[in-house]
Amino acid sequence: MNDVSSIFAAIYNRRVAVMLVFLGSIASGFFYTQQTPTEYLSVAKILIPATSPTVSLKTEGGNIPSGPIVPDQDEELRVGIIGIIRSGAVHDRVAAALPGIDAKTIRKNVIGDIGADSFLHVLSYAKTAEEAAMLANAFSTAFQDEMQALLEASPRRNLESFIAREPIAWRKFSEYSAELVEFLKGADFTDIEVESASMLSQRQVVQQQIEALELQHSSNLAQRPVYQQLADSRPEFVVTGQSLSENSVYKSALERSNTIATELALKKLEYKEQHPEILRLTNELALVQARMTQQAAMTHSSSTMSQDPQALQFMQKMVEIDIAEASYDSQVAIFEQTAAELDNKLQNVPKYRGEVARINAQIVQARKHAEDLSARRAELEFHLAHGLRFTMSNDYTKALPEKALAIPTSVGIMIFSALAGLIVGILVAITSELVKQIRLQSPY
């Protein structure tokens, strides 16, 4: 308690000195406000999203964000961004965009930092609020352009490579296609698989014909002597027709039988059964009928002779065999020549097929490579035309002149000067009191 009283007593006893220091500090602050021009601080914000918006040509999954776009919290990314800002590339962009402002002034008056809200804050100092806002916005735009340029550097290099390689790839595809056409012309094939299958089928048919011809030849050689023997065993001519006529004795007996039968019938009307005339006629009729029975067979009148049909048939078969044998050698020669031609073509089929397969594989590979280059080139052109934006900003994140802060403010300087003068005056009073007490205790 005594210490506190001593302090207040010391301040009171030296109140004039305290007041002089206080007034001097205020005067200094007022002088500073008069001599130092007011500067303005303007802030522009840039959003660096945790997940950059993408554009996909294959699925809508990449076109629709999975959640709201929020600032990135990655500390390493923040360090990298601050490094880009301090590298000077952004300052050079601003200097190129604002030729009236020196690059050193831009480096001195514009700084970038990550704020508590995880936005990139661009702080700009200038003599006027408009200039400060303009400089902050220019730096924000230059930073976003620099980030986009860095982001597009690799895709643009890839695009240049694709543009350079794409014509070469398509030309290579055309060369392989032309090579296949020329090879097929020289090989007399349009579709080697279809034509080789057709030739194999023809070769089988020719082989079957040769085998059938040889089988027929063997059969003819075996059948010819048999038919010759059969033909020799047959007669040259055979009866092929006969003419028969009734016997004249039979006819006369039949007429006599009819006459006797008529006469007997009339006599029976006149006489009894035992009458000698009836018995005579009955016996005569029986005799005539017996003779007629004996002479009832037909008599041969004429015969027709012709060549034996079996002999003719056997001779015809021998003629057919002789004709077939006469053409056997020529037919075999034709079939064998056809088979040799087919074999000659078929023996080259594996080589042709292998060559065609090789060229087709090269064509497929070249076409896939060319199509990949064209697809990647088109996609990169699309993405670059659409824009690869790593950062985001809008009207709400831009610096506005009406929101610029005056630094320092006159009121703030006067308050600071008053507080500083009061504290310094109290310290002077306390120090003087301490010096006095030390001198009283040790005068020498």
C-alpha positions as CSV (number, residue, x, y, z in Angstrom):
1,M,0.0,0.0,0.0
2,N,2.8,2.4,0.9
3,D,4.5,1.5,-2.5
4,V,1.3,2.4,-4.4
5,S,1.0,5.6,-2.4
6,S,4.7,6.4,-3.1
7,I,4.1,5.9,-6.8
8,F,1.1,8.2,-6.9
9,A,3.0,10.7,-4.8
10,A,5.9,10.6,-7.2
11,I,3.6,11.2,-10.1
12,Y,1.8,14.0,-8.3
13,N,5.0,15.7,-7.2
14,R,6.2,15.6,-10.8
15,R,2.9,16.3,-12.4
16,V,4.3,19.2,-14.5
17,A,6.9,16.9,-16.1
18,V,4.2,14.3,-16.8
19,M,2.0,16.9,-18.3
20,L,4.8,18.3,-20.4
21,V,5.7,14.8,-21.8
22,F,2.0,14.1,-22.4
23,L,1.5,17.4,-24.3
24,G,4.8,16.9,-26.2
25,S,3.6,13.5,-27.3
26,I,0.3,14.9,-28.5
27,A,2.1,17.7,-30.3
28,S,4.4,15.1,-31.9
29,G,1.4,13.1,-33.0
30,F,-0.3,16.1,-34.5
31,F,2.9,17.1,-36.3
32,Y,3.2,13.6,-37.7
33,T,-0.4,13.6,-39.0
34,Q,0.4,16.9,-40.7
35,Q,3.6,15.8,-42.2
36,T,2.8,12.2,-43.1
37,P,0.3,11.7,-46.0
38,T,-2.5,9.2,-45.4
39,E,-2.3,5.9,-47.3
40,Y,-5.1,3.5,-48.1
41,L,-5.2,-0.2,-47.6
42,S,-7.4,-2.3,-50.0
43,V,-7.9,-6.0,-49.8
44,A,-8.9,-8.4,-52.6
45,K,-9.6,-12.0,-52.0
46,I,-9.0,-15.1,-54.1
47,L,-10.6,-18.5,-53.5
48,I,-8.4,-21.5,-54.0
49,P,-10.9,-24.4,-53.9
50,A,-10.1,-27.7,-52.3
51,T,-11.3,-29.4,-55.5
52,S,-10.8,-27.6,-58.8
53,P,-13.8,-27.7,-61.1
54,T,-13.2,-30.1,-64.0
55,V,-14.8,-30.9,-67.4
56,S,-15.2,-34.4,-68.7
57,L,-16.1,-35.6,-72.2
58,K,-16.8,-39.1,-71.2
59,T,-19.1,-38.9,-68.1
60,E,-21.1,-36.3,-66.3
61,G,-19.6,-37.4,-63.0
62,G,-16.6,-35.1,-63.6
63,N,-18.9,-32.2,-64.6
64,I,-21.0,-32.2,-61.5
65,P,-19.2,-31.4,-58.2
66,S,-19.6,-33.8,-55.3
67,G,-20.1,-30.9,-52.9
68,P,-19.8,-27.2,-52.4
69,I,-16.7,-25.4,-53.5
70,V,-14.7,-24.6,-50.3
71,P,-11.2,-23.1,-49.7
72,D,-8.3,-25.5,-49.6
73,Q,-6.8,-26.1,-46.2
74,D,-3.6,-27.8,-47.4
75,E,-0.6,-26.1,-45.8
76,E,1.8,-27.2,-48.4
77,L,-0.3,-25.7,-51.1
78,R,-0.5,-22.4,-49.2
79,V,3.3,-22.3,-48.9
80,G,3.6,-23.0,-52.6
81,I,1.2,-20.1,-53.4
82,I,3.1,-17.7,-51.2
83,G,6.3,-18.8,-53.0
84,I,4.7,-18.0,-56.4
85,I,3.6,-14.6,-55.1
86,R,7.1,-13.7,-53.8
87,S,8.8,-15.0,-56.9
88,G,8.2,-11.7,-58.7
89,A,6.4,-13.2,-61.7
90,V,3.1,-11.8,-60.6
91,H,4.6,-8.4,-59.9
92,D,6.1,-8.3,-63.4
93,R,2.6,-9.1,-64.8
94,V,1.1,-6.2,-62.9
95,A,3.9,-3.9,-64.0
96,A,3.3,-4.9,-67.6
97,A,-0.4,-4.3,-67.2
98,L,0.1,-1.0,-65.4
99,P,3.1,0.7,-67.1
100,G,2.6,3.9,-65.1
101,I,3.6,2.1,-61.8
102,D,7.2,1.1,-61.1
103,A,7.8,-2.6,-60.4
104,K,9.7,-1.8,-57.2
105,T,6.6,0.2,-55.9
106,I,4.4,-2.8,-56.7
107,R,6.8,-5.2,-54.8
108,K,6.8,-2.7,-51.8
109,N,3.1,-1.9,-51.7
110,V,1.4,-5.2,-52.6
111,I,1.7,-8.3,-50.5
112,G,-0.1,-11.6,-50.4
113,D,-1.0,-13.8,-47.5
114,I,-3.4,-16.6,-46.5
115,G,-6.1,-15.2,-44.2
116,A,-7.9,-16.8,-41.4
117,D,-10.8,-17.6,-43.7
118,S,-8.4,-19.6,-45.9
119,F,-8.8,-17.1,-48.8
120,L,-5.7,-15.7,-50.4
121,H,-5.6,-12.0,-49.3
122,V,-4.0,-9.4,-51.6
123,L,-3.2,-6.3,-49.6
124,S,-2.4,-3.1,-51.5
125,Y,-1.2,0.2,-50.2
126,A,-1.6,3.4,-52.2
127,K,-2.1,7.2,-51.7
128,T,-5.8,7.0,-52.8
129,A,-8.5,4.4,-52.2
130,E,-9.1,4.1,-55.9
131,E,-5.5,3.4,-56.6
132,A,-5.2,0.9,-53.8
133,A,-8.3,-1.0,-55.0
134,M,-7.1,-0.9,-58.6
135,L,-3.7,-2.2,-57.6
136,A,-5.2,-5.0,-55.5
137,N,-7.5,-6.1,-58.3
138,A,-4.7,-5.9,-60.9
139,F,-2.5,-8.0,-58.7
140,S,-5.4,-10.5,-58.1
141,T,-6.0,-10.8,-61.8
142,A,-2.2,-11.1,-62.5
143,F,-1.9,-13.8,-59.9
144,Q,-4.8,-15.8,-61.4
145,D,-3.4,-15.4,-64.9
146,E,0.0,-16.6,-63.6
147,M,-1.6,-19.6,-61.9
148,Q,-3.5,-20.4,-65.1
149,A,-0.4,-20.1,-67.2
150,L,1.5,-22.4,-64.9
151,L,-1.4,-24.8,-64.9
152,E,-1.7,-24.7,-68.7
153,A,2.0,-24.9,-69.4
154,S,2.2,-28.7,-69.4
155,P,-1.1,-29.2,-71.3
156,R,0.0,-26.7,-74.0
157,R,3.4,-28.5,-74.4
158,N,1.5,-31.8,-74.7
159,L,-0.9,-30.2,-77.2
160,E,2.0,-28.9,-79.3
161,S,3.5,-32.4,-79.3
162,F,0.1,-34.0,-80.2
163,I,-0.4,-31.5,-83.1
164,A,3.1,-32.3,-84.4
165,R,2.7,-36.0,-84.1
166,E,-0.9,-36.4,-85.3
167,P,-0.2,-35.9,-89.0
168,I,2.7,-38.3,-88.8
169,A,0.6,-40.9,-87.2
170,W,-2.2,-40.6,-89.8
171,R,0.3,-40.7,-92.6
172,K,1.8,-43.8,-91.2
173,F,-1.7,-45.4,-91.1
174,S,-2.2,-44.4,-94.7
175,E,1.2,-45.9,-95.7
176,Y,0.3,-49.3,-94.0
177,S,-3.1,-49.3,-95.7
178,A,-1.5,-48.6,-99.1
179,E,1.0,-51.3,-98.4
180,L,-1.8,-53.8,-97.8
181,V,-3.6,-52.8,-101.0
182,E,-0.4,-53.2,-103.0
183,F,0.3,-56.6,-101.4
184,L,-3.2,-57.9,-102.2
185,K,-2.8,-56.7,-105.8
186,G,0.4,-58.7,-106.1
187,A,-1.0,-61.7,-104.4
188,D,-4.2,-61.8,-106.5
189,F,-6.3,-61.8,-103.4
190,T,-9.1,-59.6,-102.3
191,D,-10.1,-61.6,-99.3
192,I,-7.5,-64.1,-98.5
193,E,-9.6,-66.0,-95.9
194,V,-12.6,-66.4,-98.2
195,E,-10.5,-67.3,-101.2
196,S,-8.3,-69.7,-99.4
197,A,-11.4,-71.5,-98.0
198,S,-12.8,-71.6,-101.5
199,M,-9.6,-73.1,-102.9
200,L,-9.4,-75.7,-100.2
201,S,-13.0,-76.7,-101.1
202,Q,-12.1,-76.9,-104.8
203,R,-9.0,-78.9,-104.0
204,Q,-11.1,-81.4,-102.1
205,V,-13.6,-81.7,-104.9
206,V,-10.7,-82.2,-107.5
207,Q,-9.2,-84.9,-105.2
208,Q,-12.6,-86.6,-104.9
209,Q,-13.0,-86.5,-108.7
210,I,-9.5,-88.0,-109.2
211,E,-10.3,-90.7,-106.7
212,A,-13.7,-91.4,-108.3
213,L,-12.1,-91.5,-111.8
214,E,-9.4,-94.0,-110.6
215,L,-12.0,-96.1,-108.9
216,Q,-14.1,-96.1,-112.1
217,H,-11.0,-97.0,-114.1
218,S,-10.2,-99.9,-111.9
219,S,-13.9,-101.0,-112.1
220,N,-13.8,-100.8,-115.9
221,L,-10.7,-102.9,-116.1
222,A,-12.3,-105.5,-114.0
223,Q,-15.7,-105.4,-115.8
224,R,-14.5,-105.4,-119.4
225,P,-13.4,-109.1,-119.6
226,V,-16.5,-110.2,-117.8
227,Y,-18.8,-108.4,-120.3
228,Q,-16.6,-109.8,-123.1
229,Q,-17.1,-113.3,-121.8
230,L,-20.8,-112.9,-121.4
231,A,-21.2,-111.5,-124.9
232,D,-19.2,-114.3,-126.4
233,S,-21.4,-116.9,-124.6
234,R,-24.6,-115.5,-126.1
235,P,-25.9,-116.5,-129.6
236,E,-25.7,-114.0,-132.4
237,F,-29.4,-114.2,-133.2
238,V,-32.4,-115.4,-131.2
239,V,-36.1,-115.9,-132.1
240,T,-37.9,-112.8,-131.1
241,G,-41.3,-113.7,-132.7
242,Q,-43.5,-116.7,-134.0
243,S,-46.7,-117.0,-136.0
244,L,-49.2,-119.8,-135.3
245,S,-52.3,-121.0,-137.3
246,E,-55.1,-123.6,-136.8
247,N,-54.6,-127.1,-138.3
248,S,-56.6,-127.7,-141.6
249,V,-57.5,-131.3,-140.4
250,Y,-58.9,-129.8,-137.2
251,K,-61.0,-127.4,-139.2
252,S,-62.4,-130.1,-141.4
253,A,-63.0,-132.3,-138.4
254,L,-64.8,-129.4,-136.7
255,E,-67.0,-128.9,-139.7
256,R,-67.7,-132.6,-140.0
257,S,-68.5,-132.7,-136.3
258,N,-71.0,-129.9,-136.6
259,T,-72.6,-131.6,-139.6
260,I,-72.9,-135.0,-137.9
261,A,-74.2,-133.4,-134.7
262,T,-77.0,-131.6,-136.7
263,E,-77.9,-134.8,-138.6
264,L,-77.9,-136.8,-135.3
265,A,-80.3,-134.3,-133.7
266,L,-82.7,-134.6,-136.7
267,K,-82.5,-138.5,-136.7
268,K,-83.3,-138.6,-132.9
269,L,-86.6,-136.9,-133.8
270,E,-87.4,-139.7,-136.2
271,Y,-85.9,-142.8,-134.5
272,K,-85.3,-144.2,-131.1
273,E,-82.0,-144.4,-129.4
274,Q,-81.2,-147.9,-130.4
275,H,-81.9,-147.3,-134.1
276,P,-78.9,-148.4,-136.2
277,E,-78.8,-145.0,-137.9
278,I,-78.6,-143.2,-134.6
279,L,-75.9,-145.5,-133.4
280,R,-73.9,-145.0,-136.6
281,L,-74.1,-141.2,-136.4
282,T,-73.2,-141.4,-132.7
283,N,-70.2,-143.5,-133.3
284,E,-69.1,-141.4,-136.2
285,L,-69.5,-138.2,-134.1
286,A,-67.4,-139.7,-131.4
287,L,-64.7,-140.6,-133.9
288,V,-64.7,-137.2,-135.4
289,Q,-64.4,-135.5,-132.0
290,A,-61.6,-137.8,-131.1
291,R,-59.7,-136.8,-134.3
292,M,-60.5,-133.2,-133.7
293,T,-59.0,-133.5,-130.2
294,Q,-55.9,-134.9,-131.6
295,Q,-55.6,-132.1,-134.1
296,A,-56.6,-129.2,-131.8
297,A,-53.0,-127.8,-131.3
298,M,-51.9,-124.7,-133.3
299,T,-49.4,-125.2,-136.1
300,H,-46.3,-123.1,-136.6
301,S,-46.6,-120.9,-139.6
302,S,-43.5,-118.5,-139.4
303,S,-40.7,-117.2,-137.0
304,T,-38.8,-113.8,-136.6
305,M,-35.0,-113.8,-135.8
306,S,-33.1,-110.7,-134.3
307,Q,-29.8,-110.1,-132.5
308,D,-29.6,-111.2,-128.9
309,P,-30.6,-108.2,-126.7
310,Q,-28.4,-109.5,-123.8
311,A,-25.5,-109.7,-126.2
312,L,-26.2,-106.2,-127.4
313,Q,-26.4,-104.9,-123.8
314,F,-23.1,-106.5,-123.0
315,M,-21.5,-105.0,-126.1
316,Q,-23.0,-101.6,-125.2
317,K,-21.4,-101.8,-121.8
318,M,-18.1,-102.7,-123.3
319,V,-18.4,-99.7,-125.7
320,E,-19.1,-97.4,-122.8
321,I,-16.1,-98.8,-120.9
322,D,-13.9,-98.4,-124.0
323,I,-15.1,-94.7,-124.3
324,A,-14.5,-94.0,-120.7
325,E,-11.1,-95.6,-120.8
326,A,-10.2,-93.6,-123.9
327,S,-10.8,-90.3,-122.0
328,Y,-9.3,-91.6,-118.7
329,D,-5.8,-90.3,-119.3
330,S,-6.9,-86.8,-120.5
331,Q,-9.3,-86.5,-117.5
332,V,-6.7,-87.5,-115.0
333,A,-4.2,-85.0,-116.6
334,I,-6.7,-82.2,-116.4
335,F,-7.6,-83.0,-112.8
336,E,-4.0,-83.3,-111.8
337,Q,-3.1,-80.0,-113.5
338,T,-6.0,-78.3,-111.7
339,A,-4.9,-79.9,-108.4
340,A,-1.3,-78.8,-109.0
341,E,-2.4,-75.2,-109.7
342,L,-4.5,-75.2,-106.5
343,D,-1.6,-76.7,-104.5
344,N,0.7,-74.0,-105.9
345,K,-1.6,-71.3,-104.7
346,L,-2.4,-72.9,-101.4
347,Q,1.2,-73.4,-100.4
348,N,1.6,-69.6,-100.6
349,V,-1.5,-69.0,-98.4
350,P,0.3,-69.3,-95.1
351,K,3.0,-66.8,-96.2
352,Y,0.3,-64.4,-97.6
353,R,-1.8,-64.9,-94.5
354,G,1.1,-64.1,-92.2
355,E,2.1,-61.0,-94.3
356,V,-1.5,-59.8,-94.3
357,A,-1.8,-60.4,-90.5
358,R,1.4,-58.4,-90.0
359,I,0.3,-55.5,-92.1
360,N,-3.2,-55.6,-90.5
361,A,-1.6,-55.5,-87.0
362,Q,0.5,-52.5,-88.1
363,I,-2.6,-50.8,-89.5
364,V,-4.6,-51.4,-86.3
365,Q,-1.8,-50.2,-84.1
366,A,-1.2,-47.1,-86.3
367,R,-4.9,-46.3,-86.4
368,K,-5.3,-46.7,-82.7
369,H,-2.2,-44.5,-82.1
370,A,-3.5,-41.8,-84.5
371,E,-7.0,-41.9,-83.0
372,D,-5.6,-41.6,-79.6
373,L,-3.5,-38.6,-80.7
374,S,-6.5,-37.0,-82.3
375,A,-8.8,-37.6,-79.3
376,R,-6.2,-36.3,-76.8
377,R,-5.5,-33.3,-79.1
378,A,-9.2,-32.5,-79.3
379,E,-9.7,-32.9,-75.6
380,L,-6.8,-30.6,-74.8
381,E,-8.0,-28.0,-77.2
382,F,-11.5,-28.2,-75.6
383,H,-10.1,-27.9,-72.1
384,L,-7.8,-25.1,-73.0
385,A,-10.5,-23.2,-74.8
386,H,-12.8,-23.8,-71.8
387,G,-10.1,-22.6,-69.4
388,L,-8.2,-24.4,-66.7
389,R,-9.0,-22.2,-63.7
390,F,-7.1,-23.1,-60.5
391,T,-8.5,-20.0,-58.6
392,M,-11.9,-18.4,-58.4
393,S,-13.0,-14.8,-57.8
394,N,-16.1,-12.7,-58.2
395,D,-17.5,-9.2,-57.5
396,Y,-17.7,-9.9,-53.8
397,T,-14.0,-10.8,-53.5
398,K,-12.7,-7.8,-55.5
399,A,-11.3,-4.8,-53.8
400,L,-13.6,-1.8,-53.7
401,P,-12.5,1.9,-53.1
402,E,-15.3,2.5,-50.6
403,K,-14.0,-0.4,-48.5
404,A,-10.4,0.8,-48.5
405,L,-9.0,1.7,-45.0
406,A,-7.0,4.9,-44.4
407,I,-3.6,4.1,-42.8
408,P,-2.8,5.8,-40.5
409,T,-5.9,7.7,-39.2
410,S,-5.6,11.0,-37.4
411,V,-7.7,9.8,-34.5
412,G,-5.7,6.7,-34.1
413,I,-2.4,8.7,-34.2
414,M,-3.7,11.1,-31.6
415,I,-5.0,8.3,-29.3
416,F,-1.6,6.5,-29.7
417,S,0.3,9.7,-29.0
418,A,-1.8,10.5,-25.9
419,L,-1.4,7.0,-24.5
420,A,2.3,7.0,-25.3
421,G,2.8,10.5,-23.7
422,L,1.0,9.5,-20.6
423,I,2.9,6.3,-20.2
424,V,6.2,7.9,-20.9
425,G,5.4,10.8,-18.5
426,I,4.6,8.3,-15.7
427,L,7.8,6.4,-16.4
428,V,9.7,9.7,-16.2
429,A,8.1,10.6,-12.9
430,I,8.8,7.1,-11.4
431,T,12.3,7.1,-12.7
432,S,13.0,10.5,-11.2
433,E,11.7,9.4,-7.9
434,L,13.9,6.3,-7.9
435,V,16.9,8.4,-8.8
436,K,16.1,10.8,-5.9
437,Q,15.7,7.9,-3.4
438,I,19.1,6.4,-4.5
439,R,20.8,9.7,-4.1
440,L,19.4,10.2,-0.6
441,Q,20.6,6.8,0.4
442,S,24.0,7.2,-1.1
443,P,24.9,10.9,-1.3
444,Y,28.4,10.1,-2.4
